[in-house]
Amino acid sequence: MHNFNVFTGEPRKFDPTFKGPIYNRGCTDILCCILFILALLGYFAVGILAWSQGDPRKVIYPTDSKGQFCGQVGSPLEKKPLLFYFNIMKCASPLVLLEFQCPTTQICVERCPDKFMTLLKALQNEEDREYYKQFCKEGVDMRKRAPEILKDGLCPSILTPSKNFTRRCLPALETLKGGVVVVGNETTFRDDYAGENINATDLLEASKKSNAVVEARAVAMRIFEDYTQSWHWILLGLVIAMLVSLIFILLLRCLAGVMVWVMIIMVIIVIGYGIFHCYMQYASLKGQAGSDVTIKDLGLQTDFSVYLQIQQTWLAFMIILCIVEAVIILLLIFLRKRLLIAIALIKEASKAIGHVMSSLFYPLLTFALLFLVIAYWAITAVFLSTSSEPVYKVFNTTECMYSRDTCKPETFNSSNVTTECPDAECLFAFYGGETLYHKYLILFQFYNLFLFFWCANFVTALGQVTLAGAFASYYWAFKKPDDIPAYPVFNSLGRALRYHTGSLAFGSLILAIVQVIRVILEYLDQKLKGAQNKCAKFLLSCLKCCFWCLEKCIKFLNRNAYIMVAIYGKNFCTSAKDAFFLLMRNIVRVAVLDKVTDFLLFLGKLLVVGIVGICSFFFFTGKIKIVEDAAPSLNYYWVPILTVVFGAYLIAHGFFSVYAMCVDTLFLCFLEDLERNDGTADRPYFMPERLLSILKKSNEGVKTVD
């Protein structure tokens, strides 16, 4: 018996003075509170330093060989938004992938060239000379002879038809039937100055190399364009998700039993429709040319709509939805008796929320605070990543001992490099730096990430303690609603900030440390993907699994610890210990009631997400005839759909978290009540008869609170 108490602790004793959340309490975990404040001050200092050093224009605008931004508003290059390469063939060099810059002169231009032309041909008449001049360096004298101009690197030797791709002029390449590559309807063209023929296929390879650096950015730019076209519809979808969640919560409060069954049936119907739609798409593609290509053969494509043109994609979606449907139905069958008990607990939670209606609007405060945390982290990360200085290096076409050495454009022409290497140029290479700030830049990024996790977890913890204190005030009110204190949510928030900032910071810190370790493990996993060491991969996978489980356990313990902090006002460790022992003493009830209720609330989130997701899918794909013309034209229609689905889940989670926190708080208070009281006249239960009947206790001769 003694050994068993080591794992469960001593049950609570009857205390006639205990009337719910203690008002006469003191500050807890003061050292952690001070540490958190100091960490926040350091976070603000890193932000100020990043904002003073960073330059987000490096992300927005392409950069020419002088480090100037093409198309920057208010600059001399405002009307020249496109980047033009003098010799795109130089981009075929592996150096491009190492230093993220083609070893050729790059200038900002107003438009890309649209026809073939060599410098020798352009100098023969005035019209071609003026056309060619716009693709040369500023101040070039087009009356000079071609060899002299090319020797000084003032103009490209040849122009090829090009098109704008992510603000860069790349050859307008096309592939005809049979795999023949053409540019401007030509398979080859001649460079008169070099005296050689250039194959369009070679040009394609050079273009691909230059494109490899900006491919990810190209996708990002297309996604950004989609957001600019659809942001107002996305906001409308999120507003609809908020209204659906709120209506569902209000209906759940009034008709808890009916709404739970409606929710279960609707989830099954929505997933069933998803299976039917996937099958219809799969069947419609049968027999079509190219639809039997596998996802593995297709590889990674930036145009994700291509995947929807093959049968295997819809087959995979259908299998996944069938598995989800089967799992949900099996769980409902095996938990059918537990569902009635969980519904009774949800009914009691609905009654509690009815008396504390302000709790339904608290998630809006949590959303606002999380938005500030995410915005600060994202802006600081962008400024930190763009706070490097332009680095210039020596580029040349012949052998030179100074090749790729760092140089300064201001003093380059007067240095001995130009004497020994006449064709060498000092061009912008990349952004970097060798100052003390740049050496510790990676540490600043790490600190930014760590504080992001800490602050985000703190905001979540603040919401949990606030709601727990409000619902505990409801439970421990002997005469409901007369004994419920005024403004329970506001009072609970005040107690949490005044007395327990340190405890919230302590719990958030533990969780943030585990989350950062998980990020590091993911980073190492990406680095080891190409490695052949199977043992290291296995060990890393085991560590990732262990820390994932650890994070889930800590979140569960923290949640219950915060409930005890809200009720008793003790420090984090003591509250965590008391909550753990209380749950261990009632482990069967925890498994039967609490988790089944969480499952039902999760189905509610799925229902909201499913309804909003299906509506957004039909709208953005133009399948609703009434509003077909209103649907925006997009590169990837899945961008707004996934955004709405993800946002709808967060919104539904925010509203349903109120119910989840109410259920968890009532459950812990219920367990405390069972230990403190016995239902006699001297020690009556605080729980209503409905909640008492969940455990099938006899109400005969037992005094309870109605």
N, C-alpha and C positions, 0 to 999 in steps of 0.2 A: 504494500500500500504506500509505503514511504517512497519507493522508487517511482511509483506511478505519479505521485505528487510533484516529483522533480520536473516532469514534462507537462503537468497540467496546472500546478499551483494550487493555492488554497481557494475554495469558493468564497464568494462575497458574503459578509455578515449583515444582518439587519441593522440599519441605521435610521432611527426615527427622524433625524434632522435632515436627511438627504431628500431634496425636493427637485432634483434635476441639475442642469449645468450650474456649477459653482460660480458665484459672482465675486466672492472674496478670494481672489487668486493673485499670484505674483508672477513676475517675468521668468521665463524658462529659457535654458540654453543661451545664456547671455553671450558667452564667448563666440558661439557660432553666429549670433546676430551681428556682433562686431566684425567678425571675419567676412560676413556677407556684405556689410556696408563698405568695408575696405575694398572688397573685390569689385563692387559696383563702381566705386570711385576710380579704380584702375581701369575698368571697362570704359568709362567715360573718357579717361585720359587716352586710351588706345584709339577710341573713336575720333577724338579731336586731332590726334597725331595723324591718323589715316586721312582725315578730311583735309588736313593742311598739306599732305604730301601727295595724295592721290589725284588722278585725273581720269574720270569716266569717259572722256572723249576717246581714249585709246580703245575702248570697247566698241564705241559707236562708229567711228570714222576709220577708213583705211589710211595708212601712213606712207608718204612718199620717201624718196631717198634722203631727203633733208630732215626727216622726222616731222614734217608738217602734216596737218590733218586735212584730207580732201573733203571739200563740201562743208567745212565748219562755218556755221553762221557767224557773221561779223568779222571774218578773216579775208585776206586777199584771194583765198581759194574757195570762197563761198559758192561761186558759180561753176566750180570744177569738182563735182562730187565723185568722179570715177578715177580709178587708178589704172595707169597704162604701163605695161612692161616693154622696154626697148627690145629685148630679145627673150621671148617666152621660152625658147629652147634651153636657156640656162636654168630654167626651173626644173628640168629633168635631173639636175644634180641631186645626189643624196643630201647635200648640204641643206637643202630646203627643209627636210624633215628634222634636221638637227638644230638649225638656227632660226627656223620659222621666217625666213626671208630669202627671196630669189636673188642670186648673185648677179643682178643686172640693174641698170638704172631704171628707176620708177618715178613717173611724174603724174601729177593730177591733171585730168583733162575734162572738158565739158561734155564730150560724147566719144563713143568708141569708133574706130575706123570702120567704114562699111564697104571698102573696095581694096583690091590689090594695087600696090604701088611701091616701086623702089625709089630710093633717094635719087639715083641717077636719072630716072625717068621724070621725077618731080621737078628737077632743076631745069628741065628743058622748056617749060612754059610757065607763065605767071599764075594761071589758075591752079595748076597742080602744086606749084610752089607754096601758095597761100594755104592750100588744103593741108599740105604736109607739115607746114610750120607749126600748126596747133598741136602736133605730137612731138615737138622738139622742146629743148630747154628754153627758158625765157632768155630773150636777148640774142638769139642765134642770128647770124648774118647769112641769109640764104643765097647771097650773091657769091659766097665762097665756093670753091670746088668741092665735090663730094668726098674725096680722100681726106681733105683737110678737116671737114666737118666731122667725119667719122673718127678721125684720129683723136680729136678733142672730146669725143663722146657726147656731142651736142644733139644728135638725131639718131633714130634707129635706121638701120640699113634697109629695112623693108617693112611695109604695112600689110596686114592680112585682115580680111573681114572678121570682125569681132562682135561679141554681144555682152551686155551687162550681166554679170553674175556675181551677186553679193558685192556690188559696187566695184567690181574689177573687170577689166576688158580682157576676156578670154576668147580664143579663136572660135568662130561660129562653125563648129564641127557637126557633121551629120554622118550617120552610118546607113548606107543604102543596102538593098537586098543583096545577100551574098557576103556581107561583112566589109564592103568597100567603104573606106573612110574618105570623105570629101570635105573641102572647106571652100565655100563659094563656088560649088560645082566643079572644083578642080581637085585632082588626086595628088598632083605635084606642082610646085612652083619654083622659080629660079631666083636665087639671091645674086644679083649682078655683081655686087661688091665682093662677096666671098667667092663668086665663080662656081657655085655648086647648086645642085637641085635639092630641095627639101621635100620629103615625103609627108603627106598629110597625116599618116599613121604616127610618124615620129612626133609631129606637132601635137597629136592627141595624147601621147605619153607625157610630153612636157606639160601639157595643160592639166593632166590628171595629177601630176606631182604638185603643181602650184595649187591645184584645187584640194589636195589632201589636207593642206593646212587649214582651209576655210570650209571644208565639207560640213563639219559639226556646226560651224557658224551659219552656214547656208540653211540648214534645217532650222536652227534657232531663229533666223530671220524670217523664214516662212511661217513658223509658229507665231512669231511676233506679229506678222502681218494679219494672220488669222484672228489674233486677239484684238487688233485694232478694228477689224471688220465686225467682230461678233461680241465685243465686251458688253454692250448694252443688253444683248439677248442673254448673255451669261448671267448678268446681274438680275435680269428678270427671272431666269430659272432658279437662281439662289433665293430670291424673294418668294417664289412659289414653293420652294422646298421649306422655307421657314414657315410659311402659312400652313402648308400641309402638316408639318411637325406640330405646330401650335394647335391646329384643329384636332389632330389625333390625340394630343395630350389632354385637351379639354374634354373630348369625348370619352377618353379613358377615365377621366376623373368622374364623369357622370354615369357612364355605362361600362364600368371596368370589366365585368364578366363577359358581356356581349362583345365588346371591342376586342378582347383577347382572342376569342374564337373567330371573329371576323378577320383579325390580323393573321391568324394561323392559316385560315382558308385562302386569304388573298395572297399570301406569300407563296403557297403551293401553286395557285393559279398563275401568278406572274412568272415564276420560274418555268412552269409548264408551257406558257406562251413563248418564253425564250427558247425552249427546246424545239417547239413547233416552228418558230421562225428560222432557226438555224437549219432545221431539216429541209424546209422549203428552199432556202438559199442553196443548200448542198445539192438538192435535186435539180434546181434550175440550171446549175453549172454543169450537170452531167452531159457529156458529149460535146461540150464546147472546146474549141481548140485552145490548148495551153492550160486548161483548168486542172489537168492531172499532174501538173508539176508539183513536187514536194517543197515544203518550206525549207528543208536542208539544201536542196538544189538551188532554190531562189536566192539564198543567202540574205545578207543584211541590205535592205533597200531604204533609201531616204523617203521615197514615196510609199507610205504605208498602205495606201489604198490598193496597191498591187496585190497584197496578201489576201484581200477580200475577193479577188478574182480567181482564187484556186479553191478546190473542194476541200483540201486537207485542213484549211483554216476553220471552215464552218464545221467540219467533222470534229475538230478539237474542241471548239466552243460547245458543241452539242454534248460531247462526252463529259466535259467538265460540269455542265449544268445538270446532266442526268445524275452524276455522282452526288452533287449538292442536294438535288431533289430527293434522292434515295436516302441520304444520311438524315435529312430533316424528317422525312416520313418515319424512318425507323426509330429515331429519337422520340418522336411523338407517340409511337406505339408503345415503346418500352417505358416511357415516363407518363403514361396516361393517368395513373393514379396520383402521381406527384403534381400533375398540372392543376388539379382541383385545389390542392393545398397552396400552390404558388399563386393561383388566381385570387385566393382569399387574402394572401399577403399583399398583392397588388391593390386590391380593394381598400385595404387599410391604409396603404401608401397614398391612394387617391384621396381618402378622407383627410389625411394629414396635409396634403398639398392644398386641399380646399380651404383649410384654415390658415395656411401660410402661402397665399397666392403670389406674393412678391417673389417667392423662390423660383417661379417659372421664368422671371425676367432676369435673374442673376446671370445666366449664361451669356447674356449680351455684354455684361461687364467683363466676363472671362474672355470672350471673343475680342473685345477691344484691347485688353491688356496683352493678349497673345499676338494680336496684330502689331502692336507697338514693338514687342520683343522681336518678332520675325523681321519687321521692317528695319529696325536698328541693326540687327545682325547682317541682313542682306546688304544694306547700304555700306556698312563698315567693311564687309568682305570685298565688295566691289572696289572701294577706295583703296583698301590694302593691296589688292591684286593689281591695281593700276598706279601704284605709287613708285614704280621703278623709273629710272632715268633712261633717255635714249642712248644706246651704245652704238658707236660707229666703228666699222672695220674696213680694212684695205681689201678691195676686190680687184682682180686683174684677169686678163685673158691669157697671158704668157707666164712662164716660170718667174717667180719672184720670192725672195727670202722673207719679205714682209707680208706675204699673203695671209689674210685673216687676222692680222695684228690690229689691236685697237688704235684708233686714230682720232684726231680732232679736225673737223672740217675747216675751222678758222685758220689753223696753221699748217694744213696739209700741203698746200701748193708751195709753201716756202721750205718744206722739209726735204731731207735727202732721199725720201722714198720716191718722189717723182723723178729724181735724177736717175736712180738705178732701175726704176720700173716706170717707163714713160706712159704706159697704158693703164697704170693703176689709178683707182678712184677711191675716195673716202666716202662710203655710203652707209646709210642707216642700216643696222643689222637687226637689233631687237631691243627690248626694254630690260634693263637690269640695274646694277649699281654695286658699288663696293664700299659704301659708307657703313657706319655702325648700325644705322637704322635698317639698311637693306640686308645686313648679315642676320639680323634677328627678326626678319619679316615673317618667316615661317612660324616662329614662336608667337608672334602677334596674331597670326591666323588661327593657331591652335587655341590661344587664350580666348579669342572671339568665339570660336566654336564651343569651348567649354562653358563660358558664361552664358551662351545662348541656351544650352541644355539646362544649366542651373536656374536661370531666370524663368524659362518655360515651365519647368517642373515646380518652381515656387508659385507661379500664378495658378497652376492646376491645384496645388496643395492648399492655397488660400481659398479657392472655391470649395474644396472638399470640407475643410474645417468650418467655413461659414455655413454651409448647408447642414452639416452635421449638428452644429450648435442650435440651429433654428428648429430642426426636426426633433432633436432631443428635448428641447423646451416644450414641444407639443406632447411628446410621449409622457414626460414626467409631470405634466399638469394633471392634478387629481380630478378636477372638474373641468372637462373640456366643453366649450372653449373659454370658459370664464377665467381659468387660472393660467392661460397662455399669455406670456408677457407681450406688451405692445412692441411692434416693430422687431420681431424676433430675428429676421435676416440682418437688419442694420446693426442690432446689438451684438449679434454673433460676429459680424465682420469687424466691429470695433474691438471686441475682446481678442480676436485673432491677431490683429495688427498691433495692438497695445501690449499684449502679454506674450504672444507666441510666435513672433517673427523669427526668433532664433530656432525654435523647434521646427518650423516650416522649412527654414534654410538648411537645417541639419538633415532632415529627411530628403530634401531635394538634392543636397550635395551627394549623398550616398548614391542616389539614382543617377545623377549626372556623371559620376565617376564610372559607373558600369556602362552607361551609354557611350561615353567617349572611348572606353576600351573596346566596345563593339565596333565603333567607327574605325579604330586603328586596325582591328582584326580584318575588317572588310577591305581596308587599304592594302594590307599585307596579302590578302587573298588575291586581289587584282594584280599585284606585283608578281605573285608566284604562279599565275595562270599558265605562263609559258614554260615554267620549270618542269623538270622531269623527276624531281624528288617526291615520290609517292608518300613517303613517310611524313614529310613536312606538311603536305597537303592534308593527309589524314589527321594529323595532330591539330592543324589549324581548324579543320571542320569540327573536330571535337570541342575545341575551345569556343568556337562560335556558338555551337549548340548549348554548351554549359552556361555561357554568359547570357544567352537569350532566355534560358530557363531562370537564371538568377534575376534578371531584370523583371520577369513576370512575378516572381516570388516577392521581390522587394516592393513592387507596385501594390500587390495585395496586402502585404504587411503594413506598408505606409498608410494605405487607405483606412485600415482599421485602427492604426495608431492615431491618426488624425481625429477619428471619432472619439477616442478616449481622451485626447487632448482637449477637444471641444467640451466634453462633459466634465472632466475632473480638473483640468488645468495643470496637469503634471508635465514633466519634461518628456522629450521624445522617447528616450530609451525606456523609461518606466512605463509610458503609455503603450509602447510597442510590446513590451513584456506582458502587461496586463491583458491586452487585446489577444495576443497569441495564446496565453493560457486559457482565457475565456473560450476561445474558439476550439482549443484542444479538448476542453471539458465537454464540449457539445459538438464534436466532430461529425456525428451522424446527422444532426440537424443542419449543420452547415452544408453538407453534401446534398441533402434532400431538398431543403428549402431555398437557400441562397443561390445556388448555382442554377437550379431550374428556373428561378425568377429571372436571373441574368440571361438565360437562353431565350425566354419569352420576350424580354426587352430587346434583345439582339434581333429577333424576328421583326419587331416593330421598326427598327432602323432599316433592315433589308427592304421592308415594304415601302417606306418613304423613298429610299434610294431607287428601288425598282420602278415605282410610278414616275418619278421625275426623270430617271434615266431613259425609260421607254419613250416618254413624251419628247424629250430633247433629241433622241435618235430620229424619230419621225419628222421633227421640225427641221433639224439641220441637214438631213438628207433629202429634204423637199418632198417627202411622201405624203404630207398633209396638203391636199389640193386647195383648201380655203386660204392657207397662208403660204402657199408655194412661192409666190413672188416676193414675199417678205424675207424669206430665208437668204442669208448672205452667201456670196460666192467665196468659197474657201479653198486653200491648198489641201488641207487635211481636215475633213469634217469631224474626225475623232478628237481634235484638240478641244473645241468647246464642249463636246459631249463628255469627255473624261473630266474636264474641269468642273462641269455642272455636277457630275456624279460624285466626284471627290468632295466638292463643296457641300453637296446635299448630305453626304455621309457625316461630315464634320458638324453641320447644323443639326441633323437628327441626333447625332451623338451628344451634342451640347444640351438639347432639350431632354432627351431620354436619360442623360446623366443625372438630372434632377430626380427622376424616379428611382434610378439605380442607387443614388446616394440616400434617398429617403428609405428605400427598402433595407439597405445595409445598416443604416442608423437605427431604424425601428427594430431590426433583427438583433443587433447587439444590445439595445436597451431591453428588449424582450428577454434575452438570456440573463441579463443582470437582474431583471425583475423576478425571474424564476428563482434565482439564488438568494435574493434579498428577502423575498416575501413568500408566504405560504397560502395566501387567500383567506386567512382568518380575519375576524373583525379588527384585531389589533395590527395585523400585518397584511392589509388587502393588496391585491395586485393592482398595478396601474394600467395594465392592459385591458382593452375592451373584451367583451365576451366573444366576439367574432375571432379575434386574434388568439384568445385562449383555446377556442375550439379547434384550432389548427392542430394542436397536439392531442386532440381528443381527450382533454381532461374533463372530468365530470364537473358540471356547474352546480351540482347539488350540494348545498351547504357551503359553497364557496362564494365569498363576497368579492365582486370585481367592480371595476369602473366602467360605466356604460359610455 
